[in-house]
Amino acid sequence: MTLNPENKNAIRERLSFYRELGIGPLYRRDTDANRQAANPVEALLDVIADQADALAQAQEQIAEESYIATADDRVAKLQVIADDIGPNCQRCKLAKLGRKQIVFGTGDPNAELMFIGEGPGADEDEQGLPFVGRAGQLLNNMIAAMGLKREQVYIANIVKCRPPGNRTPERDECDTCSPFLMRQIRVIRPKVIVALGATAAKNLLAVNDSMASLRGRFYDFSPPRTLTDSDEPFDCKLAVTYHPAFLLRDPRQKAEAWKDLQMVMKYLGLKPPAKKQ
């Protein structure tokens, strides 16, 4: 069978494309030799298909290795921030008001979704992890309803030490912790941040509006940088919803919180898990 000029040009361009990618020399499959001899166009297309499969597998492997390397790099960077804070931070008065330990943050360093609450409670102060008490269990359920696992998101708080009596963190306490939280955000680089409650929303957005005014839309958010920051600037979306502790006190607002999460799900392309039959 003779190739027409159009087929020759198409194949020539395809072969040139693969050479530019560093793939070659092209080979023929040993199987189906009669078909190759009878139809050289289809045979060569089979060769190209084989090379495309090999390229796709190589790209998947590179992407996986890159993800692992990036995750490891982000873990290391987060550890640097934790080390900078220190195990016994004395930068604000919360250090002297009964806190047991720093509650840094937890989750996937490559997470697309980040939740930021107000501050640690008694259970969090005891375990050193955010959202592990009753409010944490509700947050876990909220994350699961979005089709995710807790391990797939990142969770942190505005302040990293428990305020006495679980009171609202004061302005100077929030301002002291803020640079470390901004560094965490810049390392994780989420696509969406969900501010849990008014304290988180007001501190992240630097506004003093009501929850009714803050909810129901996305904000463009870019964590502030300092002169010593070497990472690239980035922007993400920020949404506001009720704090799980508030929802425990007023379950009637759970439907409103679910609307906020559905907005986030739509943006991230998430679907809720299928209901069990």
N, C-alpha and C positions, 0 to 999 in steps of 0.2 A: 504494500500500500504506500502511495506517495503522499507526503505531507504537502498541503497547500501552503502558500506564503503566509497566510494568516495564522495557521497553526504553528508554523516554524517560528514566527515572531513571538507568539505567545509563550512558547516553550523556552525560546532564547531569553526572554525577559524574566521568566520564572527562574531559570538556572542562574542568571546573573544576580537575581535577588538573593538566592541561597548562598552564592559565593560571597556576596557582601556581608552576609551574616556569619561567614566562616564555616559554612557547612559544605562538605565535599570530601572526596569525590562522590558523586552519586552512584548508587549501586542498583542492580536488578535483583529482584527476589527470585530465588530458585524455583519457587512453586509456580504452577500455572504457566510453564514455559511456552506451551503451544499457543496459549492466548496472546502472550507477548509477541511471539513471532507473527501471528496472524494480524494483530492490530497494534502497531508500534505506538500510536497515539495514546491508546488506553494503557499500554505498558508503561510509557513514560509518565503518564498521569499517576499510575500506581506508585512509581518511584518517588514522585513528588509528594504523594500522600504519605508514604513511609517517612520521608524526611520531615514533613510537617508534624507527624506524630512524634518523631524523635525530638524535634524542636520544642513542641509543647511540653513533653516530659522534662526536658532540660530546663525550660522556663519555670515549671512547677517546682522543680528541685531548687532552683536558684531563689525563687520567691520564698520557699519554706526556709531555706538557709538564711536568707535576708531577714525574715521575720524573727527567727531565733536570735540572730545577731543583734537586731534592733531591740528585741525584748531584753536581752542580756545587757545591752548598753543602757536601756532605760532603767533597769533594775539597779545598775551601778550608779546612775545619776541620782536616782531616788535615795539610794543609800548615802550618797554624799550630802544630800539635803538633811537627811535624818542625823547624820554625824555632825553637821553644822549646828543643828538645833541642840544636840547633846542629850544625854539621858536624864539630865537634871537641870533643865533650862531655868534660869532665874531672871529672865528678861522682863517679866511683869509680875504683878502681885499675886496672880493665881498660883505661883510656885509656893507661896507662903500661906495659902488658904485651904490647905488640906488635900490637894491633889496627890495621888499616889504615883502616877507615871504619865509620860507623854503618850498621847494617842495619835500616831502619825497619819495613818491611812492604810488602806488595803485594797487589793484587787489586781486586775490585769493591767500591767503598765502600758499595754497597747490598746486599751479599751477605747471604743468609739463613744461610750456613754459614761459620764462621770456624775455622781451625786454628791452634793455638798450640803451638809447640815449645819447645825448651830454650834454644838460643842458636845463633848463626852458627858455621859451620865454616870451613875454609880457602877453599873455593870461594865461599861466601857472602860472606866478608870481602873476597874479591878482586872480586866482581861487585856487591856492595852490595844483593843480593836474597836473601831467605830461601829455603832449600830448592832449591838449584840444582845440588847435587852428586849423588852416587849415591843418598843418602837422598831427595833432592828428586825424582829420577826415579821412585823407588818411590812417593812421595806422589802424584805426577802420575797414576800408574797406579791408585792407590787412588781418587783423585777421579774418574777416568774410569770405573772400575767402578761408581761410584755414579750414573752417568748425567750427570755434570757435566764442565765444562772448568775448568782451573785459573783461567781468567779470570773465572769465575763465583763464586769463593769469595774469602775474604781470608785471608792467611797472615802470621803474625807470630811472634815469639819472646818468651820471658820476659825475656831480656836482649838488647840491641841491639848488643853488641860481642862479638867472639870471645874466649872464655876461652883462655888459652894452652894449647896441646896438646889443645884440645877437652875440657878438664876440665869437671866439673860446676860451674855457676855457684855462687858462695858466697852465703850469706844476705844480706850487706850489698849485694852486687852486684844481687841480685834485688830487694831492697827499694828500691834507688835507681832502678831502671828501672820498677818497678811503677806509679807514678802516671801515667807516659806511656802504658803499655799500657792501663791502665784508661780513660784518656781516649780512646784509639783504639777500644776496645770500645764506649764510650758514643756515639761518633760513628757507627760502623758499625751498631750495634744489631742484631746477628745474632739469628736465632731459636735457633740452636744453636751452641755452641762445642765443639770436640773438642780436648781436651788430649792432646797427643802425648807420652807418656812420663811417668815418675814425677815428674820435676822440675817439669814444667808443671802436672801435676795437684795436687801438694802445695802449690805456690805459689798457684795459683788458688783452691783450696779451703781452704787454711790447715789442712791435716791432714798426718799423717805415717803413713798406712796403706800397706800393700803394694798392688802393682798388682792382685793377686788380689782384694783387698777393694774396690778403687776401681772396677773395671770392672763392666760388665753392668747399669748402671742410670743414670738421669738424676738430676742434681742441679739444684736451683733456684739460679741464680747471678744476683747483682746486683752490678755493679762498684761498689766504694766511691766515694763522692763527697766532695769537699772543700767548704768554705764558699764558695769562689769559683766553683764550678761553676754554670752558668746553664742547662744542658740538663735536660730532664725525666728523672727516674729511670726505669729500665726493668729488667725481669727477663727472663732467657732460660734455656734448658736447657743443661746442660754434661754431656758424656759423656767418658769416659776410655778411651784405647786405647794400644797400644804405639807407641813412636817408630819411624819407618821405619828408622832406623839400627840399632835393636835387631833389627828383623825381618830385616835383611840379615845380621846375625850369627846369628840363630836363625830360619830360614825356617819351622820347624815351627809357630811361633806366628801365621803369617799367617792361618790359618783362624779363630783366635780374634779377631784384629783385624777380620776380615771380619764376624764376628757383631756386633761393636761398631758397625761402619759400617752394617750392615743395620738395626740398631735406630734409628740416626739417620735413615736413608732412610725408614723407616716413619713416623717422626714428621713429616718434611718432605714426605711424599707423593712421594718419588722412586722411580723404577724403573730398574733397570740397563738399559743399551742392549741392543737385540736382537742376538743372536749372528749373525755373518755365515754365510750358507749356503755 
